[in-house]
Amino acid sequence: MATAAEYKARILGYVEGKDPVAVQRDTPQVLAQLVRDVPSEQLGSRPAPDKWSVSELLAHFAEAEIAASWRYRQMIEYSGCPLQGYDQELWHELGSYARRDPQESLQLFTLLRKNNIEMFERLTPQQWECYGMHAERGQMSVRDLAQQLAGHDVNHLMQIKGMLGK
């Protein structure tokens, strides 16, 4: 298992030289194209017992966006605030990711992401630099989180493309 620093470096490497807002803006459409016309059975099939299915990853995208939405707003309102990590396996269990309708997860993600992109467009330069103190990753600005989430998008998009043979 990678350390927090190794994970962060890998994720940020995926978006080096790219506009993180543009990456995030494109992700819902890329996801929709990837899963279009793919049977639900295939979307729900795990590539290995310990690996999430495409359906589960779609639910993860939606719930990661919920967490990011809260974090962005907390950092802007209370710059310097603590940011807790979360146990994605517990969220998986509580959210019953395997039983979720993949199209509903995609729809939820798309709406949440749209809302965050619209917020980004209104942020001042000072608001982009507001920050929180992440329990695992240290100081993180709104800009840093946007870059990390864009890298998270790319990471899971590559995973889904591989699972669907695209």
QUICORLIN-V252655 format. One record per pair of residues at least 12 apart in sequence whose C-alpha atoms are under 6 Angstrom apart, sorted by sequence separation. I is the first residue (numbers start at 1). J is the second residue. D is the distance in whole Angstrom. If there is no record, write none. Layout:
I:J:D + I:J:D
This chain:
43:55:5 + 129:141:5 + 130:142:6 + 128:142:5 + 128:143:5 + 59:97:6 + 56:97:5 + 56:98:5 + 59:105:5 + 62:108:6 + 55:102:5 + 58:105:6 + 62:109:4 + 58:106:6 + 83:132:6 + 82:132:6 + 83:133:6 + 84:134:6 + 76:127:6 + 79:130:5 + 80:131:5 + 81:132:5 + 82:133:5 + 83:134:4 + 84:135:5 + 79:131:5 + 80:132:5 + 79:132:6 + 76:130:5 + 75:130:6 + 75:131:5 + 75:132:5 + 72:142:6 + 28:110:5 + 24:150:5 + 20:147:5 + 23:150:6 + 20:150:5 + 12:148:6 + 15:151:5 + 14:151:5 + 12:151:5 + 11:151:5
